[in-house]
């Protein structure tokens, strides 16, 4: 079997490494940082612990499959998975709120009718039926197969079956999420609920294709899960599975170039001047990093350009005195009071938040004793989407701290006496994300989506250089923990089975 050099120890890269090692390859991972996990990081201080990347796990079947295919111990023997119920609590601009049950269509319909008014539940339920059709049409080509060579078929075809809508004597169909909200859901709170799933990935619902309906459907159909101890525990389990399969890890080792020989990738060049030869190279890095490693722009065989201009995330970690009240929702989404202003600041001409800007904020309050010193304290994490930052310096620091205070102001709506309970807070900025992942401005990749002219597709896992593959959130099938795991499976399949590999059956 061959030698594999993997650049980066992110989740997608480790998923590929474990599968390749089980197939008999000799796999070495070169990570410039001092630990594994990529964006799935962790902060510990004074007995408190916080995830700095994803806080919840959708579609855990992806990671269950990895553990089944790479060893005897299943995922549940390595981490403790907890189904989150309610899946989420939503607080809307008008003060109404609803708690949505986990993976229950009937329960969701009932909860919406009771909280928002008769008929709202049925409209959302009907939308989920249509979203399921979009999911069924795109699941395999976008998630389970290598990117089609004729990817333009995915770019041009809108899989969401929009309801005909008469407007100005014309019959139209929704082409964006915003139009689904306006024409099919017909309630600003349902629209905010719909759009929040796209916004969480840094997508503008006003231009995101209707196919993005699969994002709320994925959470509805497969549930929302939490890993006891935090999502960092999943990264630990994947790393330990790699080590058990004899994957070699070289931390603090920077790759400075990709060795080419006879027109194909032949290894990696390291910062100390040495060369690690390999039969295949798997790059789990951002497009800008990969371009530097080759001294040229990298594109997939399908010639799909990487997504550009995606926003980032600002995260505020709160250490509080006083225990977590019983019955508290794990996740609460506090929707912006002025959604259009928020979207303009993120995606339009606005470049900074004003003194009255209150963004959509996700408040995570896990019921997890591993994250706090004792039962008399609570660890809370606040997250909001913010523009990617390309500069740095004192002005950026002050802007982030000001924005962090806005997040805390919003969180006070759902966490009584928050500031009185607050011991300390830390801010994790787009710059922190950029340093951990190498992405410009700390941009966070979104999942691949059909339609929109291919703007939300990611480059193929194969590249124009034979023997070089890409893995992780910036390549097919895109960002998010499930997609990272699927990306690793696709790359392993392409290397083990060759170009004829067509995905898992």
JOHUVEN-V119813 format. One record per run of one state. SS is the DSSP state (@ for helix, = for strand, . for the rest). FROM is the first residue (numbers start at 1). TO is the last residue. If there is no record, write none. Layout:
# JOHUVEN-V119813
ss:SS from:FROM to:TO
ss:SS from:FROM to:TO
This chain:
# JOHUVEN-V119813
ss:. from:1 to:2
ss:= from:3 to:7
ss:. from:8 to:9
ss:= from:10 to:10
ss:@ from:11 to:22
ss:. from:23 to:25
ss:= from:26 to:31
ss:. from:32 to:36
ss:= from:37 to:37
ss:. from:38 to:41
ss:= from:42 to:45
ss:. from:46 to:47
ss:= from:48 to:51
ss:. from:52 to:56
ss:= from:57 to:58
ss:. from:59 to:60
ss:@ from:61 to:70
ss:. from:71 to:74
ss:@ from:75 to:78
ss:. from:79 to:80
ss:= from:81 to:83
ss:. from:84 to:87
ss:= from:88 to:91
ss:. from:92 to:96
ss:= from:97 to:100
ss:. from:101 to:104
ss:@ from:105 to:116
ss:. from:117 to:119
ss:@ from:120 to:144
ss:. from:145 to:151
ss:@ from:152 to:156
ss:. from:157 to:164
ss:= from:165 to:167
ss:. from:168 to:169
ss:= from:170 to:172
ss:. from:173 to:175
ss:= from:176 to:176
ss:@ from:177 to:185
ss:. from:186 to:187
ss:@ from:188 to:199
ss:. from:200 to:208
ss:= from:209 to:209
ss:@ from:210 to:222
ss:. from:223 to:223
ss:= from:224 to:227
ss:. from:228 to:231
ss:@ from:232 to:244
ss:. from:245 to:247
ss:= from:248 to:251
ss:. from:252 to:254
ss:= from:255 to:261
ss:. from:262 to:263
ss:= from:264 to:270
ss:. from:271 to:274
ss:= from:275 to:277
ss:. from:278 to:279
ss:= from:280 to:283
ss:. from:284 to:286
ss:@ from:287 to:294
ss:. from:295 to:299
ss:= from:300 to:300
ss:. from:301 to:311
ss:= from:312 to:321
ss:. from:322 to:330
ss:= from:331 to:334
ss:. from:335 to:338
ss:@ from:339 to:347
ss:. from:348 to:360
ss:= from:361 to:364
ss:. from:365 to:368
ss:@ from:369 to:371
ss:. from:372 to:376
ss:= from:377 to:386
ss:. from:387 to:393
ss:@ from:394 to:411
ss:. from:412 to:417
ss:@ from:418 to:421
ss:= from:422 to:428
ss:. from:429 to:429
ss:@ from:430 to:437
ss:. from:438 to:439
ss:@ from:440 to:442
ss:. from:443 to:446
ss:= from:447 to:447
ss:. from:448 to:451
ss:@ from:452 to:454
ss:. from:455 to:458
ss:= from:459 to:459
ss:. from:460 to:461
ss:= from:462 to:463
ss:. from:464 to:465
ss:= from:466 to:466
ss:. from:467 to:467
ss:= from:468 to:470
ss:. from:471 to:474
ss:= from:475 to:475
ss:. from:476 to:477
ss:= from:478 to:478
ss:. from:479 to:480
ss:@ from:481 to:497
ss:. from:498 to:505
